[in-house]
Amino acid sequence: MSDDLRPALTDAPTSLYLVRHGETEYNRRGVMQGGGIDSTLNATGREQARALAHRFAPVDVDALYASTLRRAIQTADILAAEHESLSCTRLQDLREMDWGVFEGEPPSPERDASVDSLKSAWRNGDYDRAPEEGESIRDVQGRVRRALRHILAQEEGGAALVVTHGRYLRVLLATLLDEYGLEHMSQFGHSNTCVNHVVFDEGQTRAERLNCTAHLAGDGASAAS
């Protein structure tokens, strides 16, 4: 991670809880969903968000941020209900990657082969490769960096809960965690309402948990457990 994304040294660590929104019908059906698809949570997604809110109910959170897309806003609103002092700050830079011509496309051999070709280019380091009419990984990473600089400047020494999207989370985590990098972003799972807890402490950045969905198992696990 570059130095411009590291919080200044403070007496207390800075925590980011990075979560994905709940399930939508696009997710359920495997339809490509990106920054141009403003879908809403389905019944399962709302239940997932309520389970996530229950998980975070005992956790001290100083701030709540969300993408400006409705699926993220709805998830954040359900989370905010457990923390009456929190209001949600919506950031355009937290929106999902724009998948261009692939958005709204259901699964098919043709679509899947085209997306696989794109992902192969990314694995080979071609991060400027973009879907037609969409964003490249470099484009998304630029938005990731802007969002992180803003959030870390505001929440230094505290804890922030951030609701965003699947591909965006992969780019974000690969940018924050030096042991991964963009070449390994596909290793990050991103289940609906998964929790990724990243801590900045004494100049170091570490992942406390990745793609954690313990709250969906009904075991009552807290985000800090």
C-alpha positions as CSV (number, residue, x, y, z in Angstrom):
1,M,0.0,0.0,0.0
2,S,1.3,3.4,-0.9
3,D,2.2,5.8,1.9
4,D,-0.5,8.3,0.9
5,L,-3.1,5.8,2.0
6,R,-1.6,5.2,5.4
7,P,-3.1,7.1,8.4
8,A,-0.8,9.2,10.4
9,L,0.6,7.5,13.5
10,T,-1.9,7.8,16.4
11,D,-2.3,6.3,19.8
12,A,-5.1,4.2,18.6
13,P,-5.4,1.9,15.5
14,T,-7.8,2.8,12.6
15,S,-10.3,0.0,11.7
16,L,-12.2,-0.3,8.4
17,Y,-15.0,-2.8,8.2
18,L,-15.5,-3.3,4.5
19,V,-18.7,-5.1,3.6
20,R,-20.6,-6.1,0.5
21,H,-24.3,-5.3,0.1
22,G,-27.0,-7.9,0.5
23,E,-28.3,-10.1,-2.3
24,T,-30.3,-8.7,-5.2
25,E,-32.3,-10.6,-7.9
26,Y,-29.4,-9.9,-10.3
27,N,-27.1,-11.8,-7.9
28,R,-29.5,-14.6,-7.5
29,R,-29.9,-15.1,-11.2
30,G,-26.3,-14.6,-12.1
31,V,-27.0,-11.5,-14.2
32,M,-24.0,-9.1,-14.6
33,Q,-24.5,-6.2,-12.2
34,G,-22.2,-3.2,-12.2
35,G,-22.2,0.6,-11.7
36,G,-24.9,1.1,-14.2
37,I,-27.4,-1.3,-12.6
38,D,-29.2,0.4,-9.7
39,S,-30.9,-2.7,-8.3
40,T,-32.5,-3.2,-4.9
41,L,-32.2,-5.9,-2.2
42,N,-34.5,-8.9,-2.5
43,A,-36.0,-10.6,0.5
44,T,-32.9,-12.7,1.1
45,G,-30.7,-9.6,0.8
46,R,-32.8,-7.8,3.4
47,E,-32.5,-10.8,5.8
48,Q,-28.8,-10.9,5.2
49,A,-28.5,-7.1,6.0
50,R,-30.5,-7.6,9.2
51,A,-28.2,-10.4,10.3
52,L,-25.2,-8.1,9.5
53,A,-26.8,-5.4,11.6
54,H,-27.2,-7.8,14.5
55,R,-23.6,-8.7,14.2
56,F,-22.5,-5.1,14.4
57,A,-24.9,-4.0,17.1
58,P,-22.3,-4.4,20.0
59,V,-19.4,-3.0,17.9
60,D,-18.3,0.7,18.4
61,V,-18.5,2.3,15.0
62,D,-17.7,5.9,14.5
63,A,-18.9,6.4,10.9
64,L,-20.9,4.7,8.1
65,Y,-20.2,5.1,4.4
66,A,-21.9,3.6,1.4
67,S,-21.9,3.6,-2.3
68,T,-24.6,5.7,-4.0
69,L,-26.3,2.6,-5.5
70,R,-29.5,1.5,-3.9
71,R,-28.4,-2.0,-3.0
72,A,-25.6,-0.5,-0.9
73,I,-27.7,2.3,0.6
74,Q,-30.5,-0.1,1.6
75,T,-27.9,-2.4,3.3
76,A,-26.4,0.7,5.1
77,D,-29.8,1.9,6.2
78,I,-30.5,-1.4,7.9
79,L,-27.1,-1.3,9.6
80,A,-27.7,2.3,10.8
81,A,-30.9,1.3,12.5
82,E,-28.6,-0.5,15.1
83,H,-26.5,2.6,15.7
84,E,-28.9,5.5,16.2
85,S,-26.0,8.0,16.4
86,L,-24.8,7.1,12.9
87,S,-25.8,8.8,9.7
88,C,-24.7,7.3,6.3
89,T,-22.3,9.3,4.1
90,R,-22.8,8.3,0.5
91,L,-19.7,8.4,-1.8
92,Q,-19.9,8.2,-5.5
93,D,-16.3,6.7,-5.6
94,L,-17.6,3.6,-3.7
95,R,-19.8,2.6,-6.6
96,E,-19.3,-0.8,-8.3
97,M,-17.1,-1.1,-11.4
98,D,-18.8,-0.2,-14.7
99,W,-19.0,-3.4,-16.7
100,G,-20.1,-1.6,-19.8
101,V,-21.8,-3.8,-22.4
102,F,-21.9,-6.8,-20.0
103,E,-24.2,-5.1,-17.6
104,G,-27.7,-6.7,-17.5
105,E,-26.5,-9.7,-19.4
106,P,-27.6,-13.1,-18.1
107,P,-25.2,-16.1,-18.0
108,S,-24.4,-17.5,-21.4
109,P,-21.4,-19.2,-23.0
110,E,-20.7,-16.1,-25.0
111,R,-20.8,-13.7,-22.1
112,D,-18.9,-15.9,-19.8
113,A,-16.1,-16.5,-22.4
114,S,-15.8,-12.7,-23.0
115,V,-15.6,-12.0,-19.2
116,D,-13.1,-14.8,-18.7
117,S,-10.9,-13.3,-21.5
118,L,-11.0,-10.0,-19.7
119,K,-10.1,-11.5,-16.3
120,S,-7.3,-13.4,-18.0
121,A,-5.9,-10.1,-19.2
122,W,-6.0,-8.7,-15.7
123,R,-4.2,-11.7,-14.3
124,N,-1.5,-11.1,-16.8
125,G,-1.1,-7.5,-15.6
126,D,-3.1,-5.7,-18.2
127,Y,-5.1,-3.5,-15.8
128,D,-5.9,-0.9,-18.5
129,R,-8.0,-3.5,-20.3
130,A,-11.7,-2.6,-20.0
131,P,-15.0,-4.0,-21.1
132,E,-16.5,-2.1,-24.1
133,E,-18.1,1.1,-22.7
134,G,-16.9,0.3,-19.2
135,E,-14.1,0.9,-16.7
136,S,-10.7,-0.6,-16.4
137,I,-9.2,-1.9,-13.2
138,R,-7.0,1.1,-13.2
139,D,-10.0,3.3,-13.4
140,V,-11.6,1.5,-10.4
141,Q,-8.4,1.7,-8.4
142,G,-8.3,5.5,-9.0
143,R,-11.8,5.7,-7.4
144,V,-10.7,3.3,-4.6
145,R,-7.7,5.6,-3.7
146,R,-9.8,8.7,-3.6
147,A,-12.4,7.1,-1.4
148,L,-9.8,5.7,1.0
149,R,-7.9,9.0,1.3
150,H,-11.2,10.7,2.2
151,I,-12.3,8.0,4.7
152,L,-9.0,7.6,6.4
153,A,-8.5,11.3,6.8
154,Q,-11.9,11.6,8.5
155,E,-11.8,8.5,10.6
156,E,-8.1,8.4,11.8
157,G,-7.9,6.5,15.1
158,G,-11.5,5.3,14.9
159,A,-13.6,2.7,13.2
160,A,-15.6,3.1,10.0
161,L,-18.1,0.7,8.4
162,V,-18.1,0.8,4.5
163,V,-20.7,-0.7,2.3
164,T,-19.7,-1.3,-1.2
165,H,-19.6,-4.0,-4.0
166,G,-17.9,-7.2,-5.0
167,R,-15.4,-6.3,-7.8
168,Y,-14.8,-3.0,-6.0
169,L,-13.9,-4.9,-2.8
170,R,-11.4,-7.0,-4.7
171,V,-9.7,-4.0,-6.1
172,L,-9.8,-2.2,-2.7
173,L,-8.4,-5.1,-0.7
174,A,-5.7,-5.8,-3.3
175,T,-4.7,-2.1,-3.1
176,L,-4.6,-2.1,0.7
177,L,-2.8,-5.4,1.4
178,D,0.8,-5.6,0.1
179,E,0.9,-9.3,0.2
180,Y,-1.8,-9.5,-2.5
181,G,-1.7,-6.7,-5.1
182,L,-3.9,-6.5,-8.1
183,E,-2.5,-9.6,-9.7
184,H,-4.0,-11.6,-6.9
185,M,-7.3,-9.8,-6.5
186,S,-9.3,-12.8,-7.7
187,Q,-8.3,-14.6,-4.5
188,F,-10.7,-12.4,-2.5
189,G,-14.1,-14.0,-2.0
190,H,-17.0,-11.5,-1.8
191,S,-20.1,-13.2,-0.6
192,N,-23.2,-10.9,0.0
193,T,-22.8,-9.0,3.3
194,C,-19.3,-10.5,3.9
195,V,-17.1,-8.6,6.4
196,N,-13.5,-7.7,5.7
197,H,-11.8,-6.1,8.7
198,V,-8.6,-4.2,7.9
199,V,-6.6,-2.5,10.7
200,F,-4.0,0.2,10.3
201,D,-1.7,0.2,13.3
202,E,1.9,1.6,13.9
203,G,2.5,2.0,10.2
204,Q,1.3,-1.5,9.3
205,T,-1.8,-2.7,7.5
206,R,-3.2,-6.1,8.3
207,A,-6.4,-8.0,7.6
208,E,-8.1,-9.3,10.7
209,R,-10.7,-11.2,8.6
210,L,-11.6,-11.6,5.0
211,N,-15.0,-12.6,3.4
212,C,-16.4,-13.5,6.8
213,T,-20.1,-14.5,6.8
214,A,-20.4,-15.9,10.3
215,H,-23.5,-13.8,10.9
216,L,-25.3,-15.7,8.2
217,A,-24.8,-19.0,10.1
218,G,-26.9,-17.7,12.9
219,D,-24.2,-18.1,15.5
220,G,-24.4,-14.5,16.7
221,A,-20.8,-13.8,16.1
222,S,-19.8,-10.2,16.5
223,A,-17.5,-8.3,14.1
224,A,-14.9,-8.1,16.8
225,S,-14.9,-11.8,17.8
